Amino acid sequence: MVVRLYQEKGVPAALRLLVPQTLVLVVLYIALPVQMAVDRDFTSASIMRNNPALDPANLDFAVNAAIVYAIVLHALDVVLVVWFVLKALKGRHWARIALTVYLVIATLASFISAAAGSEYYWAVISGDVIHLAMIAALWLPASARAFFAAHRRHSG
C-alpha cells in the first residue's frame, strides 16, 4: 500500500526514504521495551544506579512500571510516526510540520533514555540519527519542498 501510494502520487526519491527510515525507527521503538522486559537484571541495574535510595522491596514494582511506561510510550510513538509519514507521503503539509515537531520532541526526549545509562545509547544514538535523517528528507531537498508546495496549491 505505501509503495503504491508514493509511486502513484509522484513522491520524490528524498521522501521515499521516509519509508525505510520509518521501518527502522519502528524496530528500534519495539526493541528497547523488549530488551527491558527480557533482561530484567539490565533494567533493575539501571533503575538502582539512578535511584540508589530505592528500597529493594520496591525494585520489582519500579522495573514493571518502567517496562509498562516504555511499552506504552513507544507504542504511541509507532502510531504517530507511521500516521504522520503516511499523511506526509500524500503531500499533507500539516503532516510534514507535525512529523517534524514529533521528531524534534522525540530527539529531545531521547536524552532521558541516555541519562538512564550507557546501556541505552544504542537506542538513543541510532534513533536520533534516524530522526535527523527524516527531518532532512522532509525539508532539505528541493524536490521535497516542491512536492509539498504543489500539494498546497492544489488543495487551496
matplotlib code that plots the C-alpha trace (Angstrom):
import matplotlib.pyplot as plt

x = [0.0, 2.7, 4.8, 1.9, 1.0, 4.2, 4.6, 1.2, 1.5, 5.0, 6.6, 10.2, 13.0, 14.1, 10.7, 10.6, 13.4, 10.9, 9.5, 12.7, 13.6, 10.2, 10.6, 14.0, 12.5, 9.6, 12.1, 14.1, 10.9, 9.9, 13.4, 14.0, 11.0, 11.6, 15.2, 14.0, 11.4, 13.6, 16.7, 15.1, 18.5, 19.6, 16.6, 17.0, 20.6, 19.7, 17.0, 19.2, 22.0, 19.7, 17.8, 20.3, 18.0, 15.2, 14.1, 14.9, 11.4, 10.1, 12.5, 10.3, 7.4, 9.8, 11.0, 7.5, 6.5, 9.5, 8.7, 5.0, 5.9, 8.3, 5.8, 3.0, 5.2, 6.9, 3.5, 2.2, 5.5, 4.9, 1.3, 2.2, 5.3, 3.5, 0.4, 2.4, 4.6, 1.6, 0.0, 3.2, 3.6, 0.2, 1.6, -0.2, 1.8, 0.4, 1.8, 5.2, 5.1, 3.6, 6.2, 9.0, 7.7, 7.3, 10.8, 12.3, 10.4, 11.4, 15.1, 14.9, 13.1, 15.7, 18.1, 16.0, 17.0, 20.6, 20.6, 19.3, 22.6, 25.1, 23.3, 20.6, 23.0, 22.4, 18.7, 19.3, 22.1, 20.5, 17.1, 18.4, 20.3, 17.0, 15.1, 17.6, 17.7, 13.9, 13.9, 16.5, 14.4, 11.3, 13.0, 16.3, 15.8, 14.3, 12.2, 10.6, 9.9, 8.4, 6.2, 4.6, 4.3, 2.5, 0.1, -0.7, -1.5, -3.9, -5.6, -6.1]
y = [0.0, 2.5, 1.6, 2.1, 5.3, 7.1, 5.6, 6.8, 10.3, 11.1, 11.3, 12.4, 10.0, 12.0, 11.5, 7.8, 7.4, 8.0, 4.5, 2.5, 5.1, 4.6, 0.9, 1.1, 3.5, 1.2, -1.7, 0.5, 1.6, -2.0, -3.3, -1.1, -2.2, -5.8, -5.6, -4.1, -6.8, -9.7, -8.6, -7.5, -7.5, -4.9, -2.8, -3.3, -2.2, 0.9, 1.8, 1.2, 3.2, 6.2, 5.7, 4.2, 5.0, 2.9, 0.2, -3.2, -4.3, -1.8, -2.6, -5.1, -2.6, 0.0, -2.4, -3.3, 0.3, 1.3, -1.5, -0.6, 3.0, 2.2, -0.1, 2.5, 5.4, 3.5, 2.1, 5.7, 6.7, 3.9, 5.0, 8.7, 8.3, 5.9, 8.1, 11.3, 9.6, 8.2, 11.6, 13.3, 10.9, 12.2, 15.7, 16.9, 20.0, 19.8, 16.2, 17.5, 20.0, 17.6, 14.9, 17.4, 18.6, 15.0, 14.1, 17.1, 16.2, 12.5, 13.5, 15.8, 13.1, 10.5, 12.3, 10.9, 7.4, 8.5, 9.8, 6.4, 4.8, 4.0, 0.7, 2.7, 4.6, 2.1, 3.1, 6.8, 7.3, 5.1, 6.6, 10.2, 9.6, 8.3, 11.3, 13.8, 11.9, 12.1, 15.8, 16.3, 14.3, 16.4, 19.9, 19.9, 18.5, 21.0, 18.1, 17.6, 21.3, 21.4, 18.3, 19.9, 23.3, 21.7, 19.9, 23.1, 24.8, 22.0, 21.8, 25.6]
z = [0.0, 1.0, -2.0, -4.4, -2.7, -3.4, -6.8, -8.0, -6.5, -7.8, -4.4, -4.8, -4.0, -1.0, 0.6, -0.4, 2.1, 4.8, 4.4, 5.2, 7.9, 9.5, 9.4, 11.2, 13.7, 14.4, 15.0, 17.4, 19.2, 19.7, 20.6, 23.6, 25.7, 24.6, 25.8, 29.1, 29.6, 28.6, 30.6, 33.8, 35.6, 33.0, 33.8, 37.5, 37.4, 35.5, 38.0, 41.0, 39.6, 39.0, 42.3, 44.8, 47.7, 46.3, 48.7, 47.1, 48.1, 45.6, 42.9, 41.2, 41.0, 39.6, 36.9, 36.0, 35.9, 33.7, 31.3, 31.0, 30.6, 27.8, 26.0, 26.1, 25.1, 22.3, 21.0, 20.9, 19.0, 16.5, 15.8, 15.5, 13.3, 10.9, 10.6, 10.1, 7.4, 5.6, 5.5, 4.5, 1.6, 0.4, 0.4, 3.5, 4.6, 8.2, 8.4, 7.3, 10.2, 12.7, 11.8, 12.2, 15.6, 16.7, 15.6, 17.4, 20.6, 20.3, 19.8, 22.9, 24.9, 24.0, 26.3, 29.2, 28.0, 27.6, 31.2, 32.4, 31.4, 28.7, 28.0, 26.3, 24.0, 21.1, 21.1, 21.6, 19.0, 16.3, 16.9, 16.8, 13.6, 12.0, 13.4, 11.9, 8.6, 8.4, 9.2, 6.5, 4.0, 4.8, 4.4, 2.7, -0.8, -3.3, -4.7, -1.2, -0.9, -4.4, -3.6, -0.6, -2.3, -5.3, -3.0, -1.1, -4.3, -5.4, -2.0, -1.5]

ax = plt.figure().add_subplot(projection="3d")
ax.plot(x, y, z, "-o")
ax.set_aspect("equal")
plt.show()
